[in-house]
């Protein structure tokens, strides 16, 4: 089937001038001409035009597109398009995630520059857990307290908070490696220090809440990884120490 330049432009959603330009630079030369000398496009021509527009949508220049189209047949182009689409989807997903994290950070009141976030958290971003935390604990006093306290954190506050958190985790790992029992005095004292750290910085961490956190550190692989990266088996060790400390306090 043949198509006039106007029909081809309408089908592809481009201007006639665009098709004229593609013809002039040799990117898309119509297969035929009418008796009056007008451009006439075939189905293979429109297939080529579709590929051109696809690559243009991905931001490629016309010279690059010409090189791609000159290399390989239809299957090669489909494979190339598939690879580029997957790459773009991945990039767009990262962009969407970044925007969502920024929205959540604004809602939480976390006001740090990107440089500060990378400096403080590295690959971990507290904003990633904001929506989940609200869904799970949004109606609790602990959640409201944490929102009120942590929304006002400065960069210096975050540094102190994270430094204390890391120090407690490191000393728990050292206690485990040294052979101290998780229900022994040293481990329980560290568990109590951990509970006090949460109360001071986040919310009133009762022994009941602390027991729940201990269970989560083991059950949720994301939180377990924070301890397992310090020492294999540490998540279970921390849970046992938390429970033993709560029992020692009569809770």
Secondary structure as GFF3:
##gff-version 3
##sequence-region A 1 251
A	DSSP	beta_strand	2	4	.	.	.	ID=ss1
A	DSSP	alpha_helix	5	12	.	.	.	ID=ss2
A	DSSP	alpha_helix	16	24	.	.	.	ID=ss3
A	DSSP	beta_strand	32	33	.	.	.	ID=ss4
A	DSSP	beta_strand	39	42	.	.	.	ID=ss5
A	DSSP	alpha_helix	43	57	.	.	.	ID=ss6
A	DSSP	alpha_helix	62	69	.	.	.	ID=ss7
A	DSSP	alpha_helix	74	108	.	.	.	ID=ss8
A	DSSP	alpha_helix	114	121	.	.	.	ID=ss9
A	DSSP	three_ten_helix	126	129	.	.	.	ID=ss10
A	DSSP	alpha_helix	130	137	.	.	.	ID=ss11
A	DSSP	alpha_helix	141	150	.	.	.	ID=ss12
A	DSSP	alpha_helix	155	177	.	.	.	ID=ss13
A	DSSP	alpha_helix	185	201	.	.	.	ID=ss14
A	DSSP	alpha_helix	207	219	.	.	.	ID=ss15
A	DSSP	alpha_helix	221	228	.	.	.	ID=ss16
A	DSSP	alpha_helix	234	248	.	.	.	ID=ss17
###
